[in-house]
Amino acid sequence: MTIAEQIKTDVGTAMKAGEKDRVGALRLLLSELQKAHKDGGADEQAILRRERKRRHDAEEQFRAAGRDELATKEAYEATVIEAYLPAELPDDELDALVRDAVAATGASSPRDMGKAIGHVKAAAGGRADGARIAARVKAALN
């Protein structure tokens, strides 16, 4: 079962349970997945990560503007999205992947970050945020 199919099922369940906020968040997510599929079939997990990042960014902006009710809504939507993503890699496992990538690519300075980051992203399989990977690689190369 694809993520989109699972979300469709969950929309029906949430509607029956009367969870209006969850239904709204799931419909938004389903819309984005369907749009991406229609435009060329992008990776579902990549779409979920992008949408989660958008929600976190919007939450920060709303909090900075003093709009806590909207920030709370964005935070809720981000948690709904996270339920469909694989669990994040723990720090120790990510550090091990970074060490392996630095050794495999021969990276020795910050100029070589791109090679190492690409290697870690492939090994992580979408279980670590790109900014988090970049920060770990940068720390390892400095």
The first five atom37 places (N, CA, C, CB, O) and aatype in JSON, in Angstrom:
{
  "aatype": [12, 16, 9, 0, 6, 5, 9, 11, 16, 3, 19, 7, 16, 0, 12, 11, 0, 7, 6, 11, 3, 1, 19, 7, 0, 10, 1, 10, 10, 10, 15, 6, 10, 5, 11, 0, 8, 11, 3, 7, 7, 0, 3, 6, 5, 0, 9, 10, 1, 1, 6, 1, 11, 1, 1, 8, 3, 0, 6, 6, 5, 13, 1, 0, 0, 7, 1, 3, 6, 10, 0, 16, 11, 6, 0, 18, 6, 0, 16, 19, 9, 6, 0, 18, 10, 14, 0, 6, 10, 14, 3, 3, 6, 10, 3, 0, 10, 19, 1, 3, 0, 19, 0, 0, 16, 7, 0, 15, 15, 14, 1, 3, 12, 7, 11, 0, 9, 7, 8, 19, 11, 0, 0, 0, 7, 7, 1, 0, 3, 7, 0, 1, 9, 0, 0, 1, 19, 11, 0, 0, 10, 2],
  "atom_mask": [
    [1, 1, 1, 1, 1],
    [1, 1, 1, 1, 1],
    [1, 1, 1, 1, 1],
    [1, 1, 1, 1, 1],
    [1, 1, 1, 1, 1],
    [1, 1, 1, 1, 1],
    [1, 1, 1, 1, 1],
    [1, 1, 1, 1, 1],
    [1, 1, 1, 1, 1],
    [1, 1, 1, 1, 1],
    [1, 1, 1, 1, 1],
    [1, 1, 1, 0, 1],
    [1, 1, 1, 1, 1],
    [1, 1, 1, 1, 1],
    [1, 1, 1, 1, 1],
    [1, 1, 1, 1, 1],
    [1, 1, 1, 1, 1],
    [1, 1, 1, 0, 1],
    [1, 1, 1, 1, 1],
    [1, 1, 1, 1, 1],
    [1, 1, 1, 1, 1],
    [1, 1, 1, 1, 1],
    [1, 1, 1, 1, 1],
    [1, 1, 1, 0, 1],
    [1, 1, 1, 1, 1],
    [1, 1, 1, 1, 1],
    [1, 1, 1, 1, 1],
    [1, 1, 1, 1, 1],
    [1, 1, 1, 1, 1],
    [1, 1, 1, 1, 1],
    [1, 1, 1, 1, 1],
    [1, 1, 1, 1, 1],
    [1, 1, 1, 1, 1],
    [1, 1, 1, 1, 1],
    [1, 1, 1, 1, 1],
    [1, 1, 1, 1, 1],
    [1, 1, 1, 1, 1],
    [1, 1, 1, 1, 1],
    [1, 1, 1, 1, 1],
    [1, 1, 1, 0, 1],
    [1, 1, 1, 0, 1],
    [1, 1, 1, 1, 1],
    [1, 1, 1, 1, 1],
    [1, 1, 1, 1, 1],
    [1, 1, 1, 1, 1],
    [1, 1, 1, 1, 1],
    [1, 1, 1, 1, 1],
    [1, 1, 1, 1, 1],
    [1, 1, 1, 1, 1],
    [1, 1, 1, 1, 1],
    [1, 1, 1, 1, 1],
    [1, 1, 1, 1, 1],
    [1, 1, 1, 1, 1],
    [1, 1, 1, 1, 1],
    [1, 1, 1, 1, 1],
    [1, 1, 1, 1, 1],
    [1, 1, 1, 1, 1],
    [1, 1, 1, 1, 1],
    [1, 1, 1, 1, 1],
    [1, 1, 1, 1, 1],
    [1, 1, 1, 1, 1],
    [1, 1, 1, 1, 1],
    [1, 1, 1, 1, 1],
    [1, 1, 1, 1, 1],
    [1, 1, 1, 1, 1],
    [1, 1, 1, 0, 1],
    [1, 1, 1, 1, 1],
    [1, 1, 1, 1, 1],
    [1, 1, 1, 1, 1],
    [1, 1, 1, 1, 1],
    [1, 1, 1, 1, 1],
    [1, 1, 1, 1, 1],
    [1, 1, 1, 1, 1],
    [1, 1, 1, 1, 1],
    [1, 1, 1, 1, 1],
    [1, 1, 1, 1, 1],
    [1, 1, 1, 1, 1],
    [1, 1, 1, 1, 1],
    [1, 1, 1, 1, 1],
    [1, 1, 1, 1, 1],
    [1, 1, 1, 1, 1],
    [1, 1, 1, 1, 1],
    [1, 1, 1, 1, 1],
    [1, 1, 1, 1, 1],
    [1, 1, 1, 1, 1],
    [1, 1, 1, 1, 1],
    [1, 1, 1, 1, 1],
    [1, 1, 1, 1, 1],
    [1, 1, 1, 1, 1],
    [1, 1, 1, 1, 1],
    [1, 1, 1, 1, 1],
    [1, 1, 1, 1, 1],
    [1, 1, 1, 1, 1],
    [1, 1, 1, 1, 1],
    [1, 1, 1, 1, 1],
    [1, 1, 1, 1, 1],
    [1, 1, 1, 1, 1],
    [1, 1, 1, 1, 1],
    [1, 1, 1, 1, 1],
    [1, 1, 1, 1, 1],
    [1, 1, 1, 1, 1],
    [1, 1, 1, 1, 1],
    [1, 1, 1, 1, 1],
    [1, 1, 1, 1, 1],
    [1, 1, 1, 1, 1],
    [1, 1, 1, 0, 1],
    [1, 1, 1, 1, 1],
    [1, 1, 1, 1, 1],
    [1, 1, 1, 1, 1],
    [1, 1, 1, 1, 1],
    [1, 1, 1, 1, 1],
    [1, 1, 1, 1, 1],
    [1, 1, 1, 1, 1],
    [1, 1, 1, 0, 1],
    [1, 1, 1, 1, 1],
    [1, 1, 1, 1, 1],
    [1, 1, 1, 1, 1],
    [1, 1, 1, 0, 1],
    [1, 1, 1, 1, 1],
    [1, 1, 1, 1, 1],
    [1, 1, 1, 1, 1],
    [1, 1, 1, 1, 1],
    [1, 1, 1, 1, 1],
    [1, 1, 1, 1, 1],
    [1, 1, 1, 0, 1],
    [1, 1, 1, 0, 1],
    [1, 1, 1, 1, 1],
    [1, 1, 1, 1, 1],
    [1, 1, 1, 1, 1],
    [1, 1, 1, 0, 1],
    [1, 1, 1, 1, 1],
    [1, 1, 1, 1, 1],
    [1, 1, 1, 1, 1],
    [1, 1, 1, 1, 1],
    [1, 1, 1, 1, 1],
    [1, 1, 1, 1, 1],
    [1, 1, 1, 1, 1],
    [1, 1, 1, 1, 1],
    [1, 1, 1, 1, 1],
    [1, 1, 1, 1, 1],
    [1, 1, 1, 1, 1],
    [1, 1, 1, 1, 1]
  ],
  "atom_positions": [
    [[0.85, -1.17, 0.0], [0.0, 0.0, 0.0], [0.9, 1.24, 0.0], [-0.97, -0.01, 1.23], [1.81, 1.37, 0.82]],
    [[0.63, 2.15, -0.92], [1.42, 3.37, -0.98], [1.0, 4.31, 0.15], [1.24, 4.07, -2.36], [-0.02, 4.11, 0.81]],
    [[1.8, 5.33, 0.35], [1.5, 6.32, 1.39], [0.19, 7.03, 1.05], [2.66, 7.34, 1.54], [-0.63, 7.28, 1.93]],
    [[-0.01, 7.36, -0.22], [-1.23, 8.05, -0.63], [-2.47, 7.19, -0.35], [-1.17, 8.41, -2.13], [-3.49, 7.71, 0.11]],
    [[-2.37, 5.9, -0.61], [-3.49, 5.01, -0.33], [-3.77, 4.94, 1.17], [-3.21, 3.6, -0.88], [-4.93, 4.92, 1.59]],
    [[-2.71, 4.9, 1.96], [-2.87, 4.86, 3.41], [-3.53, 6.15, 3.91], [-1.5, 4.67, 4.1], [-4.39, 6.11, 4.79]],
    [[-3.13, 7.27, 3.34], [-3.72, 8.55, 3.75], [-5.2, 8.6, 3.37], [-2.95, 9.73, 3.1], [-6.01, 9.1, 4.14]],
    [[-5.54, 8.08, 2.2], [-6.96, 8.04, 1.81], [-7.77, 7.24, 2.83], [-7.12, 7.41, 0.4], [-8.85, 7.66, 3.23]],
    [[-7.24, 6.11, 3.24], [-7.91, 5.29, 4.24], [-8.04, 6.04, 5.55], [-7.14, 3.98, 4.45], [-9.09, 6.0, 6.2]],
    [[-6.97, 6.74, 5.94], [-6.97, 7.47, 7.2], [-7.91, 8.67, 7.17], [-5.57, 7.94, 7.53], [-8.46, 9.05, 8.21]],
    [[-8.11, 9.26, 5.99], [-9.08, 10.37, 5.87], [-10.48, 9.85, 6.21], [-9.06, 10.98, 4.41], [-11.22, 10.48, 6.97]],
    [[-10.83, 8.71, 5.66], [-12.13, 8.13, 5.95], [-12.31, 7.81, 7.43], [0.0, 0.0, 0.0], [-13.37, 8.07, 8.0]],
    [[-11.28, 7.25, 8.03], [-11.33, 6.93, 9.46], [-11.48, 8.19, 10.29], [-10.06, 6.16, 9.88], [-12.27, 8.23, 11.24]],
    [[-10.72, 9.23, 9.95], [-10.78, 10.48, 10.71], [-12.14, 11.16, 10.53], [-9.66, 11.43, 10.27], [-12.65, 11.77, 11.46]],
    [[-12.72, 11.05, 9.35], [-14.04, 11.64, 9.11], [-15.08, 10.95, 9.99], [-14.43, 11.53, 7.62], [-15.93, 11.61, 10.6]],
    [[-15.02, 9.63, 10.05], [-15.97, 8.87, 10.87], [-15.8, 9.21, 12.35], [-15.78, 7.37, 10.65], [-16.78, 9.2, 13.11]],
    [[-14.57, 9.49, 12.76], [-14.3, 9.8, 14.16], [-14.58, 11.27, 14.49], [-12.85, 9.47, 14.49], [-14.54, 11.66, 15.65]],
    [[-14.86, 12.07, 13.47], [-15.17, 13.48, 13.69], [-13.95, 14.34, 13.99], [0.0, 0.0, 0.0], [-14.07, 15.37, 14.65]],
    [[-12.78, 13.93, 13.53], [-11.54, 14.67, 13.77], [-11.31, 15.66, 12.63], [-10.32, 13.69, 13.89], [-10.59, 15.37, 11.67]],
    [[-11.93, 16.83, 12.73], [-11.9, 17.81, 11.65], [-10.49, 18.3, 11.33], [-12.77, 18.99, 12.0], [-10.12, 18.42, 10.16]],
    [[-9.7, 18.57, 12.35], [-8.33, 19.06, 12.11], [-7.49, 18.02, 11.39], [-7.66, 19.44, 13.43], [-6.75, 18.35, 10.46]],
    [[-7.62, 16.77, 11.81], [-6.85, 15.7, 11.18], [-7.3, 15.5, 9.73], [-7.01, 14.38, 11.97], [-6.47, 15.3, 8.84]],
    [[-8.6, 15.56, 9.49], [-9.12, 15.41, 8.12], [-8.55, 16.51, 7.23], [-10.68, 15.46, 8.11], [-8.12, 16.24, 6.11]],
    [[-8.54, 17.74, 7.72], [-8.0, 18.86, 6.94], [-6.53, 18.67, 6.62], [0.0, 0.0, 0.0], [-6.1, 18.9, 5.48]],
    [[-5.75, 18.25, 7.61], [-4.32, 18.04, 7.4], [-4.08, 16.91, 6.4], [-3.61, 17.74, 8.72], [-3.22, 17.02, 5.53]],
    [[-4.83, 15.83, 6.54], [-4.65, 14.7, 5.63], [-5.08, 15.04, 4.21], [-5.45, 13.5, 6.13], [-4.44, 14.61, 3.25]],
    [[-6.14, 15.81, 4.07], [-6.58, 16.2, 2.72], [-5.54, 17.09, 2.04], [-7.93, 16.94, 2.78], [-5.29, 16.96, 0.85]],
    [[-4.94, 18.0, 2.8], [-3.88, 18.84, 2.24], [-2.71, 17.98, 1.76], [-3.38, 19.86, 3.29], [-2.18, 18.19, 0.67]],
    [[-2.34, 17.04, 2.58], [-1.23, 16.16, 2.25], [-1.55, 15.29, 1.04], [-0.88, 15.28, 3.44], [-0.72, 15.12, 0.15]],
    [[-2.75, 14.76, 1.01], [-3.17, 13.93, -0.11], [-3.19, 14.74, -1.4], [-4.55, 13.33, 0.16], [-2.81, 14.24, -2.46]],
    [[-3.63, 15.99, -1.32], [-3.65, 16.87, -2.48], [-2.24, 17.06, -3.04], [-4.27, 18.22, -2.12], [-2.03, 17.0, -4.25]],
    [[-1.28, 17.29, -2.16], [0.11, 17.48, -2.6], [0.66, 16.21, -3.24], [1.0, 17.9, -1.41], [1.36, 16.27, -4.26]],
    [[0.35, 15.06, -2.66], [0.82, 13.79, -3.23], [0.2, 13.55, -4.6], [0.49, 12.63, -2.29], [0.88, 13.11, -5.52]],
    [[-1.1, 13.83, -4.74], [-1.76, 13.63, -6.02], [-1.23, 14.58, -7.08], [-3.26, 13.79, -5.87], [-1.06, 14.21, -8.24]],
    [[-0.97, 15.83, -6.67], [-0.44, 16.81, -7.61], [0.94, 16.37, -8.11], [-0.36, 18.21, -6.95], [1.24, 16.47, -9.3]],
    [[1.78, 15.9, -7.2], [3.12, 15.44, -7.58], [3.04, 14.22, -8.49], [3.96, 15.13, -6.34], [3.82, 14.09, -9.44]],
    [[2.12, 13.33, -8.2], [1.95, 12.14, -9.04], [1.52, 12.53, -10.45], [0.92, 11.17, -8.41], [1.99, 11.97, -11.44]],
    [[0.62, 13.49, -10.53], [0.13, 13.96, -11.83], [1.23, 14.66, -12.62], [-1.06, 14.9, -11.64], [1.29, 14.55, -13.84]],
    [[2.11, 15.4, -11.9], [3.18, 16.15, -12.56], [4.37, 15.28, -12.95], [3.64, 17.26, -11.67], [5.26, 15.75, -13.66]],
    [[4.42, 14.06, -12.51], [5.54, 13.22, -12.9], [5.94, 12.19, -11.87], [0.0, 0.0, 0.0], [6.96, 11.52, -12.04]],
    [[5.18, 12.05, -10.83], [5.42, 10.98, -9.88], [6.67, 11.12, -9.04], [0.0, 0.0, 0.0], [7.55, 10.26, -9.1]],
    [[6.77, 12.17, -8.28], [7.92, 12.36, -7.39], [7.85, 11.37, -6.23], [7.97, 13.81, -6.86], [6.8, 10.78, -5.97]],
    [[8.96, 11.21, -5.54], [9.07, 10.33, -4.38], [8.12, 10.79, -3.27], [10.52, 10.28, -3.87], [8.16, 11.95, -2.86]],
    [[7.26, 9.89, -2.79], [6.28, 10.26, -1.78], [6.94, 10.73, -0.49], [5.37, 9.08, -1.48], [6.49, 11.7, 0.12]],
    [[8.01, 10.06, -0.08], [8.68, 10.47, 1.15], [9.32, 11.85, 1.0], [9.75, 9.44, 1.54], [9.33, 12.63, 1.95]],
    [[9.84, 12.15, -0.17], [10.41, 13.47, -0.39], [9.33, 14.55, -0.28], [11.11, 13.55, -1.77], [9.57, 15.63, 0.26]],
    [[8.15, 14.25, -0.78], [7.03, 15.2, -0.69], [6.63, 15.39, 0.76], [5.82, 14.71, -1.53], [6.38, 16.52, 1.2]],
    [[6.56, 14.3, 1.51], [6.21, 14.39, 2.92], [7.24, 15.21, 3.7], [6.09, 12.99, 3.53], [6.88, 16.03, 4.53]],
    [[8.52, 14.99, 3.42], [9.57, 15.77, 4.1], [9.46, 17.25, 3.75], [10.98, 15.24, 3.73], [9.61, 18.11, 4.61]],
    [[9.19, 17.54, 2.47], [9.04, 18.93, 2.04], [7.86, 19.59, 2.75], [8.86, 19.0, 0.52], [7.97, 20.72, 3.23]],
    [[6.74, 18.9, 2.81], [5.56, 19.45, 3.46], [5.77, 19.63, 4.97], [4.34, 18.55, 3.2], [5.3, 20.6, 5.55]],
    [[6.48, 18.7, 5.58], [6.78, 18.83, 7.01], [7.65, 20.06, 7.24], [7.49, 17.56, 7.55], [7.43, 20.82, 8.18]],
    [[8.64, 20.24, 6.39], [9.52, 21.41, 6.52], [8.72, 22.7, 6.34], [10.67, 21.34, 5.49], [8.95, 23.67, 7.06]],
    [[7.81, 22.72, 5.38], [6.97, 23.91, 5.18], [6.17, 24.22, 6.44], [6.02, 23.7, 3.99], [6.04, 25.38, 6.83]],
    [[5.63, 23.19, 7.07], [4.83, 23.4, 8.29], [5.69, 23.93, 9.43], [4.16, 22.09, 8.72], [5.27, 24.82, 10.17]],
    [[6.91, 23.38, 9.57], [7.8, 23.87, 10.63], [8.2, 25.32, 10.38], [9.05, 22.99, 10.72], [8.25, 26.12, 11.32]],
    [[8.49, 25.66, 9.13], [8.85, 27.04, 8.8], [7.69, 27.99, 9.07], [9.28, 27.14, 7.33], [7.88, 29.06, 9.64]],
    [[6.49, 27.58, 8.67], [5.31, 28.43, 8.9], [5.06, 28.59, 10.4], [4.07, 27.82, 8.21], [4.68, 29.67, 10.86]],
    [[5.26, 27.51, 11.15], [5.06, 27.59, 12.6], [6.0, 28.62, 13.22], [5.29, 26.2, 13.26], [5.59, 29.44, 14.04]],
    [[7.27, 28.59, 12.82], [8.25, 29.56, 13.34], [7.83, 30.99, 13.0], [9.66, 29.28, 12.76], [7.9, 31.88, 13.84]],
    [[7.39, 31.2, 11.76], [6.99, 32.54, 11.35], [5.76, 33.02, 12.11], [6.71, 32.56, 9.85], [5.69, 34.19, 12.5]],
    [[4.8, 32.15, 12.31], [3.6, 32.53, 13.07], [3.94, 32.84, 14.52], [2.54, 31.42, 13.0], [3.4, 33.78, 15.1]],
    [[4.83, 32.04, 15.12], [5.23, 32.3, 16.51], [5.94, 33.65, 16.62], [6.14, 31.16, 17.05], [5.73, 34.4, 17.57]],
    [[6.8, 33.94, 15.64], [7.52, 35.2, 15.64], [6.57, 36.39, 15.5], [8.56, 35.22, 14.52], [6.84, 37.47, 16.01]],
    [[5.44, 36.16, 14.79], [4.47, 37.23, 14.58], [3.43, 37.29, 15.7], [3.78, 37.04, 13.23], [2.53, 38.14, 15.67]],
    [[3.54, 36.39, 16.67], [2.59, 36.39, 17.78], [1.27, 35.74, 17.46], [0.0, 0.0, 0.0], [0.28, 35.98, 18.15]],
    [[1.22, 34.93, 16.44], [-0.01, 34.24, 16.04], [0.04, 32.78, 16.51], [-0.21, 34.31, 14.48], [0.19, 31.86, 15.7]],
    [[-0.07, 32.59, 17.81], [0.1, 31.27, 18.39], [-0.95, 30.26, 17.94], [0.08, 31.37, 19.88], [-0.65, 29.07, 17.82]],
    [[-2.19, 30.71, 17.69], [-3.23, 29.77, 17.26], [-2.9, 29.17, 15.89], [-4.6, 30.47, 17.2], [-3.14, 27.98, 15.66]],
    [[-2.34, 29.98, 14.99], [-1.94, 29.47, 13.68], [-0.68, 28.62, 13.78], [-1.73, 30.62, 12.7], [-0.53, 27.63, 13.06]],
    [[0.22, 29.0, 14.67], [1.44, 28.22, 14.87], [1.1, 26.83, 15.41], [2.39, 28.95, 15.85], [1.7, 25.84, 15.01]],
    [[0.15, 26.77, 16.3], [-0.28, 25.49, 16.86], [-0.88, 24.6, 15.78], [-1.3, 25.7, 18.0], [-0.63, 23.39, 15.75]],
    [[-1.66, 25.19, 14.88], [-2.24, 24.44, 13.77], [-1.15, 23.87, 12.87], [-3.19, 25.33, 12.94], [-1.22, 22.7, 12.46]],
    [[-0.15, 24.68, 12.56], [0.96, 24.22, 11.71], [1.75, 23.1, 12.4], [1.9, 25.39, 11.36], [2.15, 22.14, 11.76]],
    [[1.96, 23.24, 13.7], [2.69, 22.21, 14.45], [1.91, 20.9, 14.44], [2.93, 22.68, 15.91], [2.49, 19.82, 14.29]],
    [[0.59, 20.99, 14.58], [-0.25, 19.79, 14.54], [-0.14, 19.11, 13.18], [-1.72, 20.15, 14.85], [0.0, 17.89, 13.1]],
    [[-0.22, 19.89, 12.11], [-0.11, 19.33, 10.77], [1.24, 18.66, 10.56], [-0.33, 20.41, 9.71], [1.32, 17.62, 9.9]],
    [[2.3, 19.24, 11.11], [3.63, 18.65, 10.98], [3.69, 17.29, 11.69], [4.71, 19.59, 11.57], [4.3, 16.35, 11.18]],
    [[3.04, 17.18, 12.85], [3.05, 15.89, 13.55], [2.23, 14.84, 12.8], [2.49, 16.06, 14.98], [2.57, 13.66, 12.81]],
    [[1.16, 15.27, 12.14], [0.36, 14.34, 11.33], [1.23, 13.82, 10.19], [-0.92, 15.03, 10.77], [1.22, 12.62, 9.89]],
    [[1.97, 14.69, 9.55], [2.84, 14.3, 8.44], [3.94, 13.36, 8.91], [3.46, 15.54, 7.77], [4.25, 12.37, 8.24]],
    [[4.52, 13.65, 10.08], [5.62, 12.83, 10.6], [5.21, 11.38, 10.83], [6.14, 13.42, 11.9], [6.05, 10.48, 10.79]],
    [[3.93, 11.15, 11.07], [3.45, 9.79, 11.29], [3.63, 8.91, 10.05], [1.98, 9.81, 11.7], [3.68, 7.69, 10.17]],
    [[3.74, 9.52, 8.89], [3.89, 8.77, 7.64], [5.34, 8.67, 7.18], [3.06, 9.41, 6.56], [5.62, 8.04, 6.16]],
    [[6.24, 9.27, 7.9], [7.67, 9.23, 7.56], [8.38, 8.19, 8.4], [8.32, 10.62, 7.75], [7.96, 7.91, 9.53]],
    [[9.47, 7.61, 7.88], [10.23, 6.68, 8.71], [10.88, 7.44, 9.86], [11.31, 5.95, 7.86], [11.11, 8.65, 9.78]],
    [[11.18, 6.72, 10.92], [11.79, 7.33, 12.1], [13.15, 7.93, 11.75], [11.94, 6.29, 13.24], [13.9, 7.37, 10.94]],
    [[13.46, 9.06, 12.36], [14.75, 9.71, 12.14], [15.89, 8.85, 12.71], [14.77, 11.12, 12.79], [15.71, 8.14, 13.7]],
    [[17.04, 8.91, 12.06], [18.21, 8.2, 12.56], [18.67, 8.82, 13.87], [19.35, 8.21, 11.52], [18.71, 10.05, 13.99]],
    [[19.03, 8.0, 14.85], [19.61, 8.56, 16.08], [20.98, 9.18, 15.77], [19.75, 7.46, 17.17], [21.61, 8.85, 14.76]],
    [[21.42, 10.09, 16.64], [22.68, 10.81, 16.41], [23.87, 9.87, 16.24], [22.94, 11.76, 17.55], [24.71, 10.1, 15.37]],
    [[23.96, 8.81, 17.06], [25.12, 7.92, 16.96], [25.16, 7.18, 15.63], [25.1, 6.92, 18.11], [26.24, 6.99, 15.07]],
    [[24.0, 6.76, 15.11], [23.98, 6.1, 13.81], [24.32, 7.07, 12.68], [22.61, 5.47, 13.56], [25.02, 6.71, 11.74]],
    [[23.83, 8.3, 12.78], [24.15, 9.3, 11.77], [25.64, 9.62, 11.79], [23.33, 10.59, 12.0], [26.26, 9.77, 10.74]],
    [[26.22, 9.73, 12.98], [27.66, 9.98, 13.08], [28.47, 8.84, 12.47], [28.05, 10.17, 14.54], [29.51, 9.08, 11.86]],
    [[28.0, 7.62, 12.64], [28.69, 6.47, 12.04], [28.61, 6.55, 10.51], [28.07, 5.13, 12.54], [29.59, 6.27, 9.82]],
    [[27.46, 6.94, 9.97], [27.33, 7.1, 8.53], [28.24, 8.2, 8.01], [25.87, 7.4, 8.15], [28.83, 8.08, 6.94]],
    [[28.36, 9.28, 8.78], [29.24, 10.39, 8.39], [30.68, 9.91, 8.37], [29.09, 11.58, 9.36], [31.42, 10.21, 7.42]],
    [[31.11, 9.18, 9.4], [32.49, 8.65, 9.43], [32.75, 7.75, 8.22], [32.75, 7.88, 10.74], [33.8, 7.85, 7.58]],
    [[31.8, 6.87, 7.92], [31.94, 5.97, 6.77], [32.03, 6.76, 5.46], [30.76, 4.99, 6.71], [32.83, 6.43, 4.59]],
    [[31.2, 7.8, 5.34], [31.19, 8.61, 4.12], [32.5, 9.37, 3.95], [30.02, 9.58, 4.14], [33.03, 9.46, 2.84]],
    [[33.02, 9.92, 5.04], [34.29, 10.66, 4.96], [35.4, 9.7, 4.53], [34.63, 11.32, 6.33], [36.25, 10.06, 3.72]],
    [[35.39, 8.5, 5.08], [36.42, 7.52, 4.72], [36.24, 7.05, 3.27], [36.36, 6.31, 5.67], [37.22, 6.94, 2.53]],
    [[35.01, 6.78, 2.86], [34.75, 6.26, 1.51], [35.03, 7.28, 0.42], [33.32, 5.8, 1.41], [35.5, 6.92, -0.66]],
    [[34.75, 8.55, 0.69], [34.93, 9.57, -0.34], [36.31, 10.22, -0.27], [33.87, 10.64, -0.21], [36.71, 10.93, -1.19]],
    [[37.03, 9.98, 0.81], [38.34, 10.61, 0.97], [38.24, 12.09, 1.27], [0.0, 0.0, 0.0], [39.19, 12.83, 1.03]],
    [[37.11, 12.52, 1.79], [36.9, 13.94, 2.12], [37.84, 14.33, 3.26], [35.41, 14.21, 2.52], [37.96, 13.61, 4.25]],
    [[38.5, 15.49, 3.09], [39.44, 15.91, 4.11], [39.29, 17.37, 4.5], [40.84, 15.66, 3.63], [39.89, 17.82, 5.48]],
    [[38.5, 18.12, 3.74], [38.32, 19.53, 4.04], [36.88, 19.94, 3.73], [39.33, 20.41, 3.25], [36.16, 19.18, 3.08]],
    [[36.47, 21.11, 4.19], [35.1, 21.56, 3.9], [34.78, 21.64, 2.4], [34.87, 22.92, 4.52], [33.61, 21.62, 2.02]],
    [[35.8, 21.74, 1.55], [35.57, 21.75, 0.1], [34.97, 20.43, -0.38], [36.88, 22.02, -0.65], [34.29, 20.39, -1.4]],
    [[35.23, 19.36, 0.35], [34.77, 18.03, -0.03], [33.42, 17.67, 0.57], [35.79, 17.0, 0.37], [32.98, 16.52, 0.48]],
    [[32.77, 18.64, 1.19], [31.51, 18.37, 1.88], [30.45, 17.76, 0.97], [30.97, 19.63, 2.48], [29.74, 16.84, 1.37]],
    [[30.35, 18.26, -0.24], [29.3, 17.8, -1.16], [29.35, 16.3, -1.42], [0.0, 0.0, 0.0], [28.32, 15.63, -1.41]],
    [[30.56, 15.78, -1.64], [30.71, 14.34, -1.88], [30.27, 13.54, -0.66], [32.17, 14.01, -2.23], [29.54, 12.56, -0.79]],
    [[30.71, 13.98, 0.5], [30.38, 13.25, 1.73], [28.88, 13.34, 2.04], [31.2, 13.81, 2.91], [28.27, 12.36, 2.45]],
    [[28.29, 14.52, 1.85], [26.86, 14.7, 2.12], [26.04, 13.79, 1.2], [26.44, 16.18, 1.93], [25.1, 13.14, 1.65]],
    [[26.4, 13.74, -0.07], [25.69, 12.88, -1.0], [25.77, 11.41, -0.6], [0.0, 0.0, 0.0], [24.79, 10.68, -0.71]],
    [[26.92, 11.01, -0.13], [27.12, 9.62, 0.31], [26.25, 9.32, 1.53], [28.6, 9.37, 0.63], [25.63, 8.26, 1.61]],
    [[26.22, 10.25, 2.49], [25.42, 10.04, 3.7], [23.94, 10.03, 3.37], [25.72, 11.14, 4.74], [23.2, 9.19, 3.89]],
    [[23.49, 10.94, 2.5], [22.06, 10.98, 2.12], [21.64, 9.65, 1.51], [21.79, 12.13, 1.13], [20.56, 9.14, 1.82]],
    [[22.47, 9.1, 0.65], [22.14, 7.82, 0.02], [22.08, 6.7, 1.07], [23.17, 7.47, -1.07], [21.19, 5.85, 1.02]],
    [[23.02, 6.71, 2.0], [23.05, 5.67, 3.03], [21.92, 5.82, 4.04], [24.39, 5.71, 3.75], [21.41, 4.83, 4.56]],
    [[21.52, 7.06, 4.3], [20.46, 7.3, 5.29], [19.09, 6.93, 4.76], [20.47, 8.76, 5.73], [18.19, 6.62, 5.54]],
    [[18.91, 6.95, 3.47], [17.64, 6.55, 2.88], [16.46, 7.39, 3.31], [0.0, 0.0, 0.0], [15.37, 6.85, 3.54]],
    [[16.65, 8.69, 3.44], [15.54, 9.57, 3.8], [15.21, 9.59, 5.28], [0.0, 0.0, 0.0], [14.18, 10.12, 5.68]],
    [[16.08, 9.0, 6.1], [15.8, 8.95, 7.53], [16.53, 10.04, 8.3], [16.19, 7.6, 8.09], [16.55, 10.02, 9.54]],
    [[17.12, 11.0, 7.58], [17.78, 12.13, 8.24], [17.59, 13.38, 7.39], [19.3, 11.84, 8.47], [17.66, 13.32, 6.16]],
    [[17.35, 14.49, 8.04], [17.15, 15.77, 7.38], [18.46, 16.24, 6.75], [16.6, 16.82, 8.37], [19.53, 16.04, 7.32]],
    [[18.36, 16.86, 5.58], [19.56, 17.32, 4.87], [20.37, 18.33, 5.67], [0.0, 0.0, 0.0], [21.6, 18.28, 5.64]],
    [[19.72, 19.23, 6.37], [20.45, 20.22, 7.18], [21.19, 19.54, 8.32], [19.48, 21.29, 7.73], [22.3, 19.92, 8.67]],
    [[20.56, 18.54, 8.89], [21.2, 17.8, 9.99], [22.43, 17.04, 9.47], [20.2, 16.82, 10.65], [23.46, 17.01, 10.14]],
    [[22.31, 16.44, 8.29], [23.43, 15.73, 7.68], [24.56, 16.71, 7.39], [22.99, 15.0, 6.38], [25.72, 16.44, 7.71]],
    [[24.22, 17.85, 6.79], [25.25, 18.84, 6.44], [25.99, 19.32, 7.68], [24.62, 20.03, 5.7], [27.21, 19.48, 7.66]],
    [[25.26, 19.56, 8.77], [25.9, 20.02, 10.0], [26.87, 18.97, 10.54], [24.85, 20.36, 11.05], [27.96, 19.31, 11.01]],
    [[26.47, 17.71, 10.49], [27.34, 16.62, 11.01], [28.58, 16.46, 10.14], [26.56, 15.27, 11.07], [29.68, 16.27, 10.65]],
    [[28.4, 16.54, 8.81], [29.54, 16.41, 7.91], [30.5, 17.58, 8.1], [29.07, 16.34, 6.45], [31.71, 17.39, 8.14]],
    [[29.96, 18.78, 8.23], [30.78, 19.97, 8.44], [31.59, 19.85, 9.72], [29.9, 21.22, 8.48], [32.78, 20.18, 9.75]],
    [[30.94, 19.38, 10.78], [31.65, 19.2, 12.05], [32.76, 18.16, 11.92], [30.67, 18.8, 13.15], [33.83, 18.32, 12.5]],
    [[32.52, 17.1, 11.17], [33.5, 16.04, 11.0], [34.7, 16.51, 10.17], [32.86, 14.83, 10.36], [35.82, 16.02, 10.37]],
    [[34.48, 17.44, 9.24], [35.56, 17.89, 8.37], [36.31, 19.09, 8.92], [35.01, 18.23, 7.03], [37.35, 19.47, 8.36]],
    [[35.83, 19.7, 9.97], [36.54, 20.85, 10.55], [37.44, 20.44, 11.68], [35.57, 21.89, 11.05], [38.11, 21.28, 12.28]]
  ]
}
